[in-house]
């Protein structure tokens, strides 16, 4: 089916902040940013319903999209710049100079908008023409990597897809969400004139607010230079040998009532067996615990080398704003997240009380980060490499706390948001539910036979709950 879909490029343009509106800047990476040098860029798609022709869109909406993006880059100017990687032993930095720009591609697709923006399993290859590429260039010994590229694809008389590729070293999901909200805000003001930026969204570029109390910067930089030459960025989280020919992506919506049933089952099992209850049963913990066990049951059959005592890892990002001992503004531009990694044995997760074990592992890891955010932080990078090198692991991308579905350009909330990067990282994506208050959308990409097995495990697992 993917082969029948064509995407025709209608225009390629380059956008900068308005002339002389943004300062020339060099932002050194903090210890929160440096680990993301090891990861490939993020790729996100926002699908919006738009029942008008391509001609109408290009003559009305697209000029305003360009204008509003330029105004947004006036505030978020590092996105127009580059990641500069100097020769060893220098420290990479984000650099913006006057004239730097972001590539914006306009395209048209003959694909089925409603099919692509659904929850059911869809061929992952149908989505790659909707995300732009980030090129790399060299100036002497220095590597320059653009931080952002945008593609807007029109599905005539059906919808629009805004595809973004951005390097995670520049910022976390909180900052990128602020950027998208600001772009939507400017767009809503109309195509004419320059406007003051929304005060609540003004980014803070003061790097001094991030205090390296544990000497992590030197440790992470040493890890970086030990693993990479000055002209090579290796993404440890990306599986380069993944066969995408038979892979599909699907979305599973976990409702509040589903989470409550999982919680009550856990509590009843613990009471019946006189076991202590897990200490942290938040919506994310309940969702991730259930999905982790369903995934393991699905995948263990295709990896015959796994044995009962094998460690199974579950990794996720943890927000730092509420866990640091010093204040950091919610508008801070950059990364402010830590890493959590839980581990259980395969046989423990496959037993009757596997969901309880999963909830304990995940919840205990969250509580450990609450108590000591930087405990073991010097091993963040090496821990991730151990996890990615294991036979079976799960990583979480995104957060249901970011209200991504409130990104409204004036066409209504997105019909669907897809995180494309999970195809090659063995990750699941978490987003707040668009339609169910308090619900969580779980995005997943698997080979089709495994996806069919996961659907069965997920559905039957929920149906078995009282």
N, C-alpha and C positions, 0 to 999 in steps of 0.2 A: 504493500500500500504506500509505503514511504517513497518508492520510486516514482509514483505518479504525481507527487506533489512537486511543484516548481515554485521557486521564489525568484522574481525578477527585480533586479536593482534598478530603481528609478532615478536615484540621485545620491551622490556622496558629497557631503559638505563638511567643513571644519569650523567649529565654534570656539571662540575665546571669550573671556570676560570683556565687557566694553573697554575700549582703549583707555589705558592709564587709570583703570579703576581698581586694580588689584596690585598689591606690593610684590616686588621681587622677593622671593622667600626661599629659604633653605631650612627644612625641618628635620632635625636629626631623629632617627628612630629611637624610641624608648625600648626598655626591656620587654614591654608588652607587645611591641610591633615586631621585634626581631624574629620570634618563632615563626611568623607568617611568611618569612622569606622561603621557608621550606615547603610551602603549599602553593598549588596552582590557583589562578584567579577564580573568583566566584562568578557564576553565570545564572542570572535570574530573569524570568519572563513574567510580565504583567499583562494579562489578557483583559481587554475592555470591550464591552458591547458597543458597536458603532454602526447603526444600520444605514449608512450612506455610501455613496460611490467613492472610488478612489479620486476622481477629479474633484469632487466636493471637498474631500479631506485635504488634498494637496493645495487647494486654493484658499481654504479657510483655517483649518486647524494646524497644518504643518508650519506655516510661517510663525504662528504664535508659539508653537512648541520650540522652534529655533530661538526666537526672541527670549522666551522665558528661561530656556536653558542657559543662554548667555548671561542673563541677569543672575541666575542661580550660581553660575561659575564665578561671578563677581564675589560672592560670599564664600563659596567652596572652591577657591582657585587652585588648591593643590591637585584636584582632580584633572585640571587641564595640564598639569605638569607631568613630571616623570620620577620614577624611582631611579636614582643614580647609584650604581654600584662601583666604587672606586677600586683600584688595585689593593691587594692585601698589604697591610693589615687595616686599611681604612674602614670607616663605618658607613654603610649605605644611608642615604638620606632622601627625603622628598624635596624636589627642587621645582620651583615655578619661576619662569622669566616671562617678561612681556612678549606676547606673540605665541606662547604655547597654546595648544588647542586640543579639542576633543573631536574625534571623528564621529559624525552622525550620518547614518545610512538610512535612506528611505527605500522601501521595497514593497512589492505586491506579491501576494501568494494566492494560488488557486486551491489551497487546502481547505478542509472542512473546519471552520472555526469552532463550531460546537463540539466536534469530535476532539480537537486538540485541547480544548478548555474543560474537558470532562474529568471525571474521577476514575473511570474504568481503565483497564490496561490498554496502553497505546505504545506503538513501536517508538523507542527512544530516538531512532534516526529521523523521525518526522520533525524533530524539534531543532536540530543542529543548524539548519538554515536560518533560524530566527535569532540566533545569538551572534554578535560581532566578535571578531578576533582582535587581540591586542598584539601588535607587532613589537619586535625588539630591534634596537639599532645600537651601533657602537660609534663612539667618537674617541679615537685613539684607543687607550686601554680602558676607557670607562664605558660601562653598559648603561643604556637608557631604556627604561621600560615604561611605556605609557600606563597610566593608572586606571583609565576609564575609556570605554567605547560604547556607543549606543546605536541600536538599530530599531527603527519603527517600521513594522510590517503591516500593511493594510490587507484585510480580507474583505473585498468589496461587498458592500451592503450587509455586512455581518459584524465585523469587529476590527480591533486594532491590537497588535502585540508590541509592547515596548520591551525590547531585549537589552540587557545591560551586562557587560563583562567588566569586572573591576578587581583590582588586586587587593586582596585582604590585608596586605601589609600597610595600606593607607589608613584603614579604619575598620571598626567592628560593625556589626549589624545595626547597633543603635545609631551610630553616626551616619551610616548609609541611609537608614530610614529617615533621619532628619533631612538629609539631602533630597530624597525623593519627595518628602512632604513640602519642602521649600519650593521645589520645581513646580509641583502641582499648585501651590499657592500663587506663584507668579503667573502661571498660565491662566488661572481663574480671574486675574485682574484685567486681562485683555491684551491685545497685541500692540498697543500704542504707548509710547512714553517710557520713562524710567521710574521705578517705584522704590520707595524705601523697603528694606527687607523686613520680614516679620521678626520682631524683637526676640520672641521666644526661641527662634531658630538660629540666631546668630552664633556661628561656631566660635569656640574658644581655642586659640592656637598656642596658648602658654604651656610649653613643655615642662616648665618648672613645677607644675602641679603634680606631676608624676615623680614620686620619690623612690629611688632605688635603695631601699633599706637593707636588702639582702645581697647586694653585689651581683645581681643577676645579669646585668648588661654584659659584663666582661665574660661571664660563663657562656652566655648565648652567642656572643660574637665569636668566641673561640670555637664553639660547636659549628658555627656557620662556616668559618674559614677552614676548619679541618675537613669539612665535607664537600666544599665547593671551590672551584677556581673562580677568578674574578669575572669570567665570561660564561658562567654556567649556573643556572638556578634549577635545582632539582626539587621536584614536588614529592615529598615523602608520602603524602597521602594518596597519590594518584596511582592506580594500578594500570600500568602501560600495556599489559597483556590481556586486558578485559575484552572478551568477544562481544561486540555490540550487535552482531547480526541477528540475534534472536532475543534481544533484551527488550523488555517492556517496562513502562513506568505506570504507577497507579497511585491513587490517593485514598486513604482510609480515614473516615471521620469518626473520632471517638467523642461521644456525647458525654455530658455531665452525668446522665443516668447510667451510662456504661461504666464510667469511672467509679461511681458510687457502688455499683454491683460488684465490681472487682474489689473495692475496699471492704465491703461487707463480707465477701467471701474470705478474704484474707483474715479479717478479724475473727470470723466464725471458726476457721480452721485452726488459728492459733489458740482460741479458747478451748476447742474440742480436744486438741492435743497438748494442752497445758504448756504452750510455748509462748515466749515473750513476743509482743507485737513489734513490727518494724517501727522505728522511731520517727519516720518522716514519710507520710503518704499523701503528698501533694498531687495535683492533677498530672503534672509532668512525670512524676515518679511512677504513678499508677499506669499511665499510658506507656511509658518506656519499658517498664517491667513486663507488661503483657506482650508488647511487640517483640521484645528481646527473646522471650521464650518461644513465641510463634515462629520467629525467624530461625532460631536454633533448631527447632523441630523440622523446619523446612529444609535447612541446609545440611544437617548432619548426614542425611542419606546420600548426598552427592560427594561427601568427603570421607571416604572410607578409612583414611589414615588417622582420623580423629579417634581418640580413645577416651574412656570415662574420666581419667584424671587430667586430661588436657585443660589448661587454663583458657577461659573464654573472657575476652575483654569487652568492656562497654565504656566508650569515651564520650565526653561532652565538654562544651564550653560553659564557664561559670562567670556571671557578671561580677565585676569588681567594684562598681560604684557604691554598693551597699556593704561591701565586705572590707574595704580599706580602712585603715585607722586614721586617714586624713581625707578631707573633702575633695571631690572632683566634680566639676559641673556636668550636668547631663548634656550640655552642648559641647563638651570637650571633643575636639577633632582628633581622632586616633583610636587606638585599641585600648580597652581597659577591661580585658577578660582574662581569666585564668583557665587552667585545664584540669579536668577531673577524669580519673580513670579508675573504674571498678573492675574487679575480677572475681569470677566464680569458676568452679569446676563443671565440666560439661554434664557429668552424671547428676550433679546437684540440681541443675536447671531442668533436666529432663524428667525428674521425679514428679510425683503428684503435687508436691508443694514448691515446684520450680518458680512459680510467680512470686511466692513469698520470699524465696532466696533472692530473686532478682530485685524485688523491692527493697530488701535489706541492704544489698550491695549498693544499689543506686542511692538510696536514702542516706546510708552511712557515709557515702562519699560526699554528698551534698553537705551533710552536717560537719564533716571534717573540714571542708572548705570554709564553712561558716565560722568555725572555731579558729582555724589557722590557714588563712588563704594562701600563704606562701610556704606552707609545710611541704617539703620535698620539691619545691619549685625548681631547684637547680637541675632536676631530672625531667623537667617537662618535655624537652625535645627528645631525649633518649627514651623516655617512657612511651611517647607516641610512636617512635620507631619500633619498639618492641611490640606494641599493639598492632601496628600495620603489618608487621612481619609474621604475626600469628596466623594459624590456619583459619580460624573463625573469629571475627570481631565485628562490633557494630559501633559506629560513630554517629553522633547527633549533630546535625547542621541546623542553624536557625533557632528561633525561640518563639513560643506562643505569646510572649509578653510585648511584642513590638507593634501590635495593631497595624500590620501591613495592609490589611484590607480597607483601612481608612484613607488610603492614598487616592484621592479623588481629584481628577483634573477637570471635572465638570461633566464627565460622561457617566457618572455614577461610580460606585465602588468597583474594583476589579472583579471580573467574573471568576478568575482563577489566577493563582500565583504558583509558578513552578520553579524549583531550584534544580537547574540542569546539572550542576556539578556533581550531584550524588551518583550519577551513572558510573563514574570511574573511581569512586572513593569508598564504596561499600558503606555509605552513610544513609541515614534516614533524615528527612527534613521535618521539622516541627513548625507549624504556623497556627495562629489562632483560626478557629473555624469562621468561615464567612457567614454562614447562615444559622449556626447553633450557638447561642450565647453560652460562653464558658467551654465550648467544645474545642478540640484540637484536631487539626488536619495533619496526618502522617503521610509524607511522600516517600515512595520506595521504588527502586529500580532493580529488577531481577531478570535472569533468563526466564523465558515464558513458562517452561515446566515448573520452575521453582515458584514463580508468581502464582500459578494455578494451585500449587500445594499450599502456598501461604494464605491465599484467599480461603481455602478450605479450613486451614488451621485457625485462622482469625475468626471466621464466621462461626465455626463449631465451638470454638473456645468461648465466645460471648454467649452463644445459645445455651451452653452448659451451665452458665451461672444462674443462681436462683433469682 
